[in-house]
Amino acid sequence: MKGKFTATLIGLAYSLFSILTAPTYLVPILISLPTILLEAIIKVALPNEPAETSGVGIILILSFLSALSCLYLHYSITEQLKEKKNISTKSYTNIFTLLLFIVHPLGFYIYLSQNWSMAKDGQIIMSTAVNFFYSSFVFLALGISADVYKYLYLKFHKE
């Protein structure tokens, strides 16, 4: 996949994977499991706090991890372009796979933050599939932005 739109195509593949697996409910739940573990750790550390506190903590942690991942994507693109003027598909795949476990739970917790009382309802797990669908488009947007960055970098750093 050595072309102008490599990141966009990989982002599209991750978006399609997410959209097509959302109705299964299994994939959204499995992808959210590490975040559920993180929430359990927060609840053990802060046992008397309401769900809002652990939820806000999850949102902050996932937002920070998301920002770090995007900065790493930017750094990775820049370093690979400096060396060889091409970016490996493996780099994009690794970063998008990492973001798969960050973006979808972040979208779910942002949705949940609109009404924390929903967290007590056992059927909230069903809304993971709906949020999974909407957060899927982040991968396409990231792929497009990575390709735009790559294009602009090459345009302004011609040798």
N, C-alpha and C positions, 0 to 999 in steps of 0.2 A: 504494500500500500504506500508506495512512494509517490505522492501526488500533492496537488494543491489543497485537497479537501480531506486529508487523512483524519484529522481530529473531528471534523464534522461527521464523517462517516462512522467513526467509532462512537461518537456521542449519539448519533442516530440509532446505532445498534443497541446501545445501552437504554436509550429511551424506548425503543420498540420492545426490548426484553421486559422492561418494567411495565409497560402498558399491557402487553400480552399476558404477563403472569399475575397482574393485579387481581383479576377475577378468581384466581385459584385460592386466595386468602392464605395459602401456605407460604408462598415466597415472601409476601409482605411481613408475615409474622416471623419467619426465620431471619429475615434481614434486620428486624427490629430487636431480636434477642439480645445482642450485646448492649443495646441501650437500656433494655429492661434490667439487665444485670447492673448497669451503672446507676439506674434509679434505685435499685435495692440497696446498693452501697451507700448512696446518699441518705436513704431512709434509715439505715442503721447508724450512720454518723449523726443524723439529726432526727432522733426518734419521735420527738413531740411536735414536730413541725407539720403544718398542713401540706396537702398535695401540691399546692401552688409553689411552695418553697422548693421542693425537689424538682418540680416541672421547670421552674425558672432556672434552676441550676443546670438541668439537662440542656435547656435551650442555650444557655451561655457556653457550656462546654462544647456542644455540637457546633455552635456558631464559630467559636475559636478554632476548632479542628477544621471546619470548612474553610475558614480564611487561610489557615496554615497550608492546607492542601492546595488551594488556588495559588498561593504564593509559591509553593513548591512547583506547581505546574508551570508557572511563569519562569521561575529559575531554571527548571529543567529544559524548557524550550530554548531559553537564551544560551545556556551552556552548550547544548547540542548543536545549535546553529553556529556558534563560534567555532566549534571544532570541525564539523563536517557538512554544514549547510543542509542537513536532513535530520529528521527526528524519527527515532525508532517507534514502531507501532507498540512495542512492549512498554515503553514509557507511558504512552497515553492509556494503555489498557490497565497498567498498575494503578495509576492515579484515579481513573474512573472507577475501578473496582473498590478502591478505598472510599471514594466519595459515595458509592452505592450504600455503604453502611453508615454514612453521615447524613446525606441529603434527605433520604426518605424519612428516617426518624425525626430529623429536624422539622420537616414539613408537618409531620404528625403532631409533634409537640406544639408547634406554632398554632395549628388548628385547635388543639386541646386548650391552649391558653385563652381562647375566646370564652370558654365556659369550663372552669376547672371542676365543676360538680359532675361533669360527664365522666370524669376519671373513675368515679365510684360505680358506674354502671358497667356490668360485665359485657354488654354488647358494644362497648367502645372499640373492641378489637375489630369489629366489622368496618369501622370507619378507616382502619389502616389501609384497606384496599382502595377506598375512594381517594385518600390522600396520596397513596402510592401512585395513582394515575396522574394526579396533578404535578407531583414533584418529579415525575419522569421527564418532563420537558426541560429540566435544569441541565441534563446531560447534553442535549442538543444545543442549548445556549452556550454551554461551556466549550463544546467542540467548535462551534462557529467562532466564539471569541478567541480561542487558541489559534485557529487558522488565520483570523484577521491579524492577530498579534504577529504570527509567523510571517505573514505577507508584509506587514509594515516593517518588521525588523529587517527582512531581506531587502526591502526597497531602500531603506535608509542606511544600510550597512553594506553597500556593494563594495567589492574589492576590485 
